[in-house]
Amino acid sequence: MWTWLNSEGVGGMVFSWLKVFISTVLALFLADGADVFSISVDDGKLWLAAGVAAVVPLVINYLNPRDSRYGPSEDNFV
């Protein structure tokens, strides 16, 4: 699995999304006080929403044909 995540293309894209998502959730967890024993469902919803919001720019880059890092290239579009 690590080989696939470190490869170019879809694996690299998914790995980028995971890194951004996990780092955002971890940052919010630490900023909130990092108390493992007082995690609530509301905290989980907040972390999930922030993680998804952090990944949106990467998804936009994937869909952008002019961005050559990953996704469809401009040559494939007419």
Backbone torsions as a table, in degrees:
resi	resn	phi	psi	omega
1	MET	NA	-38.9	178.9
2	TRP	-63.5	-34.0	178.3
3	THR	-63.7	-41.7	179.6
4	TRP	-66.8	-42.1	-179.1
5	LEU	-67.9	-29.0	-179.9
6	ASN	-90.0	-0.8	179.8
7	SER	-80.8	166.8	175.5
8	GLU	-80.2	158.3	179.4
9	GLY	95.1	-137.5	-173.5
10	VAL	-63.9	-40.2	179.7
11	GLY	-61.4	-44.7	177.9
12	GLY	-64.6	-36.2	178.7
13	MET	-65.8	-47.5	179.9
14	VAL	-63.1	-39.6	179.1
15	PHE	-63.9	-40.1	176.0
16	SER	-61.8	-44.3	179.2
17	TRP	-62.2	-42.3	179.6
18	LEU	-64.8	-42.1	179.6
19	LYS	-62.6	-43.9	179.9
20	VAL	-66.1	-44.2	-178.8
21	PHE	-61.9	-49.3	-177.2
22	ILE	-66.6	-40.5	-179.9
23	SER	-67.5	-34.8	177.1
24	THR	-67.8	-45.5	178.7
25	VAL	-63.2	-42.0	178.7
26	LEU	-64.4	-40.6	178.6
27	ALA	-63.1	-42.9	177.9
28	LEU	-66.5	-39.3	178.0
29	PHE	-60.4	-45.1	179.8
30	LEU	-70.3	-37.0	179.3
31	ALA	-69.6	-26.6	-179.1
32	ASP	-80.7	-7.6	178.2
33	GLY	120.1	-13.3	174.8
34	ALA	55.8	43.2	176.5
35	ASP	-97.7	103.6	-174.7
36	VAL	-64.1	-30.7	-174.2
37	PHE	-84.4	-5.1	179.5
38	SER	-120.6	31.9	177.7
39	ILE	-77.9	130.1	178.9
40	SER	-115.1	173.4	177.9
41	VAL	-65.5	-35.7	177.9
42	ASP	-62.8	-37.6	175.4
43	ASP	-62.3	-43.8	179.3
44	GLY	-61.7	-40.6	177.9
45	LYS	-64.1	-41.7	179.3
46	LEU	-63.4	-45.2	-179.2
47	TRP	-65.7	-40.4	178.8
48	LEU	-63.9	-45.2	-179.9
49	ALA	-63.4	-41.7	179.5
50	ALA	-67.2	-39.9	178.2
51	GLY	-63.5	-42.0	178.3
52	VAL	-66.3	-42.0	179.1
53	ALA	-63.4	-32.6	179.0
54	ALA	-72.7	-27.2	-178.3
55	VAL	-83.6	-20.8	-177.1
56	VAL	-54.3	-44.8	178.4
57	PRO	-61.0	-32.8	177.3
58	LEU	-68.9	-36.7	177.0
59	VAL	-66.1	-40.5	177.5
60	ILE	-62.2	-41.0	176.5
61	ASN	-62.5	-38.1	178.7
62	TYR	-63.2	-39.6	-178.0
63	LEU	-79.6	-15.7	-178.7
64	ASN	-77.3	117.7	-177.6
65	PRO	-69.4	-18.2	-179.5
66	ARG	-86.0	-9.4	178.3
67	ASP	-90.4	114.9	-172.4
68	SER	-91.0	2.6	-177.7
69	ARG	-66.8	-44.2	175.3
70	TYR	-162.0	164.0	-177.9
71	GLY	96.5	-175.7	-179.7
72	PRO	-66.2	140.8	179.9
73	SER	-86.9	164.1	-178.5
74	GLU	-63.7	-27.9	-178.9
75	ASP	-66.5	-26.0	-178.8
76	ASN	-78.3	-12.6	-179.9
77	PHE	-101.4	145.9	179.3
78	VAL	-111.8	NA	NA
